[in-house]
């Protein structure tokens, strides 16, 4: 984390830093760096994959519960 705790975790995106790696170093003269369009697309694609994996796990658990009952 880069020390911008107030910016981390907004809208539930705790693993995504909008400050970028350059903003984490000492002496960086600028504060916040906004993500590029490509960075946002990449992050959203990764987030979608994680959501799909979670949905699949939930579906499997439901099937297990139905089979056991």
Number of C-alpha atoms within 10 A of each C-alpha: 12 16 10 14 11 7 16 18 12 12 7 8 13 11 12 15 20 19 20 15 11 14 18 15 10 8 8 9 8 9 11 15 13 12 14 10 9 9 12 14 12 12 16 12 12 12 14 12 12 12 12 12 12 12 12 12 12 12 12 12 12 12 11 11 10 9 8 7 5
